[in-house]
Amino acid sequence: MGKVKGPTAWLRGPVEHRSSHEFAPDAPGGGQVGADGCGQCATLCQFGAIRENETGFVVDPIRCEGCKVCVAFCPSPSDAIRFPERHCGQWYVSATSFGPLVHAQLFPGAENSGRLVMVLKQQAKARAMVQGLVVTELPETVFSRELGEAYSRIEALAGLSR
């Protein structure tokens, strides 16, 4: 069975949301870059997202990964690229029969899943330290196998066969 990308927490029993948080990472603003036009940002961008055209330097929001190296090293901070927040989904802290669960749901088509995973790991580790717990990460193959077994049981109960 392939990778499971959908929410599977319901397979492990009831989940009671204790808190909900907006996931709104900084998104590249695109458009014109800085008034001084020094081009240092274009030189530093490892993704090739900042390019020079006839009017100066511009950001390609498709290529920009939002690392903000351009902002950190800009000699004119007031002219640096702007990164407005963009609401991409929710992350939750929930109670389950197996203990606390830190999980999330991105909006369809939303980007920044790598940042979301980082946020979830940070939150889980911080909460685990306070509660004296250990954070575990199961490989996707475990979820895939469990999901496949759960679907097989459901199909068997419904009298369906593959």
C-alpha positions, -999 to +999 in steps of 0.1 A: +000+000+000+013+035-008+018+064+015-011+076+036-016+113+033-051+116+049-060+119+086-059+085+103-064+094+140-100+081+139-086+046+135-070+048+169-101+058+188-118+090+198-098+123+197-108+152+220-094+185+209-080+204+239-067+233+219-068+246+183-042+269+167-041+287+134-012+277+112-002+308+093+034+308+082+050+337+065+045+336+028+067+353+002+052+387-008+064+387-044+066+420-063+093+445-062+124+441-040+139+470-020+144+506-032+182+506-032+184+477-057+218+464-045+209+429-055+225+412-025+193+392-020+194+378-055+230+367-049+221+350-016+189+333-027+197+296-032+164+290-049+168+315-076+136+332-066+149+368-068+157+380-103+166+413-120+143+428-146+141+462-163+126+478-132+148+463-106+146+430-086+115+410-082+105+379-062+090+348-079+066+335-052+066+301-069+103+296-065+106+313-031+108+288-001+104+315+025+138+309+042+142+347+047+179+347+040+172+378+019+157+396+048+184+385+073+212+399+052+195+429+036+217+460+042+185+481+041+160+464+065+133+490+057+136+479+020+136+442+026+111+418+011+079+416+030+065+382+041+028+385+051+012+357+070-011+333+051-036+310+069-029+275+057-047+253+082-050+244+119-029+224+143-043+208+175-034+194+208-058+165+216-064+139+242-066+102+231-068+069+249-031+065+242-021+099+256-017+134+241-016+139+204-002+169+185-016+169+150-028+192+122-048+196+090-037+217+061-063+233+038-066+216+004-038+229-018-020+247+010+017+247+010+043+247+038+038+211+050+075+210+059+071+240+082+040+224+097+058+192+105+085+213+122+059+232+143+042+199+153+075+183+164+085+214+184+051+215+201+051+177+208+086+178+223+079+208+244+047+192+259+065+158+263+093+174+284+068+191+307+048+159+312+077+135+313+067+117+282+086+104+252+078+116+216+074+087+191+072+089+154+059+059+135+071+054+100+044+058+073+046+021+065+031+014+100+002+037+093-002+022+058-003-014+072-027-004+100-049+015+076-049-014+052-059-038+080-086-014+092-100-011+056-099-049+053-119-053+086-144-027+074-148-044+041-152-078+057-179-065+081-197-049+051-194-081+031-172-065+004-141-081-011-112-066-029 
